Amino acid sequence: MALLLDADGRVLRANKAGREFFDIDPARLPASLVEVTLESRLFEIVAAREVRGEANLVHHRRTVQTLLVPGPETFQNILFLADITELRRLATVRQEFVANLVHELKTPITSLRLTAESLLGDPQPKDRRRFAERLVREADLMSKIIDNLRQLGDIETGLMAADISTFDLSQLVDDSIARLSLDRPVNAAIAEGLVIETDRAKLVQALDNLLDNAAKFSPPGTAIDVEARVAGDELVISVRDRGPGISPEHWSRVFERFYKVDRARPREAGGFGLGLAITKHLVYVLGGRIWTEAARDGGQVFSIGLPRQVLTTT
């Protein structure tokens, strides 16, 4: 984007990108910079003659990088603007990712070091085995984080393609419940005749993650409900827990990697904050969507919506 300014900082002309971004009517030019852009920060940059700057545009909700250079005539200036909103967002995501990864790895690494130091002290045989078991447990936790990150990377870079097959959804749900052996009852309500055509392995992993998540965040002994039904243009698979629920402000963010509603929750109980992120991307590979909402009578519901076209029967 480029704006040609006179000595008083009024906008004389704007290129096509500038006109479209700021919705400038050329017939109204010349006009003051603030009037044209509705952004006082740009006026401050020009008034201070900042050659290079950065502005958070309040009205347009964007971040731009600015360059102020002499114009074609005396006392004129050209203000160039580059939209760097996405670059700043990605930089923030990268910083948060690194910070979260360091946070998740710091605890097991510290535990590994302390345990190794204890073994160097030549403990009693009974303590030696306990320390060795702790080393294995912490190493397994670190390995799981790395495996999950590798899987996320494969999905996001498009390396994970869908392997389509036809199967009965009710059987898939029953298999998942039996395999997970959760420490609580699971009530399955699957509509009859739901034979679907999609990637079975990816749907299994997505469902397993939701069931495991429901078990982690529900009081011991409480039931988990699994439901599958056709709703409009979608096949909806829902998993409902009977836990404390999640505040609405967290609903969209729970699918971000490393995001945890309760960071004080132990790693072993609450996981690493990667399961729902993986589930989201698996569902995207299947052409679906995923969301969460509060259950009517308490608890939280996580739902997967797959396009109705996956059904081989109606």
Protein Blocks (a to p, Z undefined) as FASTA:
>chain_A
ZZdddfkopafbdcfklmmmnopafklpccdfklmnopaklmmmmmnopabacdddfklo
pacdddddddfbehiacdddddfklmmmmmmmmmmmmmmmmmmmmmmmmmmmmmmmmmmn
opafklmmmmmmmmmmmmmmmmmmmmmmmmmmmmmnopaccddddddfklmmmmmmmmno
pabdcdddddehiacdddfklmmmmmmmmmmmmmmmgcehiacddddddehjaccddddd
fbebjafklmmmmmpghiafblmbcfklnonolmmmmmmmmmmmnopacdddddfkgpjd
ddddddfklpmbZZ
